[in-house]
């Protein structure tokens, strides 16, 4: 009779592992779907964003870091 209890526990553990795996797969699928459905920047938008001249604050900070490292 004790074997039945152990088998039941093992079956429940196996089911819990399968459920956790299915939940993880569903979470991953939902995340991928969300990432793929979001409006992505076009190549032109990204190019214009990163080709634009950096602002003066960024240039000043970069110059200060280069001076601190002795690169200027």
C-alpha positions as a printed NumPy array, in Angstrom:
array([[  0.   ,   0.   ,   0.   ],
       [  2.903,   2.342,   0.618],
       [  4.101,   1.873,  -2.957],
       [  0.908,   3.517,  -4.184],
       [  1.553,   6.642,  -2.162],
       [  5.118,   6.92 ,  -3.464],
       [  3.964,   6.402,  -7.047],
       [  1.332,   9.088,  -6.613],
       [  3.907,  11.509,  -5.234],
       [  6.297,  10.775,  -8.09 ],
       [  3.495,  11.289, -10.597],
       [  2.57 ,  14.622,  -9.036],
       [  6.23 ,  15.704,  -9.067],
       [  6.529,  14.746, -12.74 ],
       [  3.348,  16.652, -13.536],
       [  4.631,  19.709, -11.645],
       [  7.888,  19.602, -13.648],
       [  5.983,  19.326, -16.942],
       [  3.712,  22.193, -15.903],
       [  6.712,  24.376, -14.996],
       [  8.343,  23.577, -18.343],
       [  5.138,  24.412, -20.225],
       [  4.799,  27.683, -18.282],
       [  8.391,  28.625, -19.134],
       [  7.798,  27.872, -22.806],
       [  4.626,  29.963, -22.793],
       [  6.416,  32.853, -21.074],
       [  9.193,  32.703, -23.669],
       [  6.683,  32.608, -26.528],
       [  4.79 ,  35.583, -25.103],
       [  8.01 ,  37.567, -24.699],
       [  9.097,  36.783, -28.261],
       [  5.682,  37.778, -29.559],
       [  5.818,  41.061, -27.673],
       [  9.293,  41.847, -28.971],
       [  8.368,  40.984, -32.548],
       [  5.152,  42.997, -32.527],
       [  6.622,  46.219, -31.139],
       [  7.228,  49.015, -33.585],
       [ 10.88 ,  48.754, -34.505],
       [ 12.875,  51.742, -35.651],
       [ 13.547,  51.745, -39.339],
       [ 17.115,  51.648, -40.594],
       [ 16.861,  55.288, -41.665],
       [ 15.595,  56.341, -38.231],
       [ 18.451,  54.54 , -36.499],
       [ 21.031,  55.927, -38.914],
       [ 19.851,  59.486, -38.41 ],
       [ 19.756,  58.984, -34.642],
       [ 23.34 ,  57.752, -34.402],
       [ 24.855,  59.775, -37.222],
       [ 23.705,  63.042, -35.669],
       [ 26.395,  65.132, -34.016],
       [ 26.595,  64.496, -30.272],
       [ 25.61 ,  67.35 , -28.021],
       [ 28.138,  69.568, -26.269],
       [ 27.621,  67.946, -22.852],
       [ 28.594,  64.551, -24.232],
       [ 31.629,  66.019, -25.984],
       [ 32.727,  67.788, -22.786],
       [ 32.336,  64.616, -20.722],
       [ 34.267,  62.591, -23.293],
       [ 37.069,  65.165, -23.35 ],
       [ 37.254,  65.103, -19.543],
       [ 37.473,  61.301, -19.497],
       [ 40.168,  61.298, -22.183],
       [ 42.147,  63.915, -20.248],
       [ 41.805,  61.895, -17.05 ],
       [ 43.108,  58.812, -18.842],
       [ 45.914,  60.773, -20.499],
       [ 44.62 ,  60.195, -24.008],
       [ 44.705,  63.811, -25.077]])
